[in-house]
């Protein structure tokens, strides 16, 4: 499982997402014959840090799988049930924990 780099001091661009996706896809292709599944987890305050960025990033991934973190989906205002529906064919792991309403409580 990998979460990517921390948040930049500027808005995330399409080029940033392309570069990160290329790295993850390369890792996933390399790891597959070894029986290893490379999985991306979205983490608050990292390069992919909104529903929009997450959706844009996921369109760039084909081999790399998704760890769906339910509390982060809720934090971004993305219905977790909808997230499961949207990414059901990409999910390799689900992370459940409480979200109490503040970023520090995740």
VMD Tcl script that draws the C-alpha trace (Angstrom):
set ca {
  {0.00 0.00 0.00}
  {1.28 3.44 -0.90}
  {-0.05 6.90 -0.17}
  {2.09 9.13 -2.32}
  {3.92 12.34 -1.54}
  {2.73 15.01 0.85}
  {0.74 18.01 -0.26}
  {2.61 20.52 -2.38}
  {2.74 24.23 -1.55}
  {0.50 24.80 -4.58}
  {-2.56 23.21 -6.17}
  {-2.15 19.71 -7.57}
  {-1.98 19.81 -11.36}
  {-2.81 17.24 -14.01}
  {0.93 16.87 -14.61}
  {1.44 16.01 -10.92}
  {-1.29 13.37 -11.12}
  {0.15 12.00 -14.39}
  {3.62 11.66 -12.87}
  {2.39 9.98 -9.70}
  {0.13 7.62 -11.66}
  {3.02 6.63 -13.94}
  {5.09 5.64 -10.90}
  {2.25 3.64 -9.32}
  {1.36 1.94 -12.59}
  {5.02 0.99 -13.12}
  {5.19 -0.47 -9.62}
  {1.95 -2.39 -10.13}
  {3.10 -3.88 -13.44}
  {6.45 -4.87 -11.90}
  {4.85 -6.38 -8.80}
  {2.05 -8.36 -10.45}
  {4.19 -11.32 -11.66}
  {5.62 -11.50 -8.13}
  {2.14 -11.96 -6.67}
  {2.13 -8.50 -5.06}
  {-0.81 -6.12 -5.43}
  {0.18 -2.44 -5.36}
  {-2.60 -0.46 -3.73}
  {-3.10 3.31 -3.49}
  {-4.61 4.73 -0.29}
  {-5.86 8.28 -0.19}
  {-4.60 10.14 2.83}
  {-5.59 13.63 3.94}
  {-2.93 16.31 3.35}
  {-1.19 14.31 0.62}
  {-0.94 14.99 -3.10}
  {-4.45 13.63 -3.76}
  {-6.46 15.53 -1.15}
  {-10.01 16.07 -2.42}
  {-12.79 14.14 -4.09}
  {-12.05 15.91 -7.37}
  {-8.32 15.06 -7.25}
  {-9.11 11.49 -6.24}
  {-11.54 11.00 -9.12}
  {-9.08 12.56 -11.58}
  {-6.24 10.41 -10.24}
  {-8.22 7.17 -10.41}
  {-8.84 7.66 -14.15}
  {-5.06 7.40 -14.57}
  {-4.70 4.06 -12.76}
  {-5.34 0.74 -14.47}
  {-3.16 -1.88 -12.75}
  {-2.72 -0.17 -9.38}
  {-5.60 -1.02 -7.04}
  {-7.40 1.10 -4.43}
  {-7.57 0.97 -0.66}
  {-10.86 2.66 0.13}
  {-10.58 4.61 3.38}
  {-14.17 5.26 4.39}
  {-13.46 8.11 6.82}
  {-11.48 10.03 4.21}
  {-14.33 9.68 1.73}
  {-16.68 11.09 4.39}
  {-14.21 13.88 5.24}
  {-14.26 14.99 1.59}
  {-18.05 14.82 1.42}
  {-18.02 11.71 -0.79}
  {-20.70 9.22 0.23}
  {-18.74 6.04 1.13}
  {-21.48 3.80 -0.29}
  {-21.23 5.71 -3.58}
  {-17.43 5.39 -3.44}
  {-17.74 1.60 -3.13}
  {-20.14 1.57 -6.05}
  {-17.91 3.86 -8.15}
  {-14.71 1.88 -7.52}
  {-16.02 -1.63 -6.85}
  {-13.82 -3.14 -9.56}
  {-10.68 -1.38 -8.27}
  {-10.88 -2.00 -4.50}
  {-8.39 -4.43 -3.02}
  {-8.64 -3.33 0.61}
  {-11.08 -1.31 2.74}
  {-10.01 0.70 5.77}
  {-12.73 1.41 8.33}
  {-12.33 3.80 11.21}
  {-14.29 6.59 12.84}
  {-14.55 10.13 11.57}
  {-15.58 12.56 14.30}
  {-15.91 15.73 12.24}
  {-12.41 17.25 12.34}
  {-9.34 16.41 10.24}
  {-7.29 15.63 13.36}
  {-9.88 13.10 14.48}
  {-9.54 10.82 11.46}
}
mol new
graphics top color blue
foreach p $ca { graphics top sphere $p radius 0.5 }
foreach p [lrange $ca 0 end-1] q [lrange $ca 1 end] { graphics top cylinder $p $q radius 0.2 }
display resetview
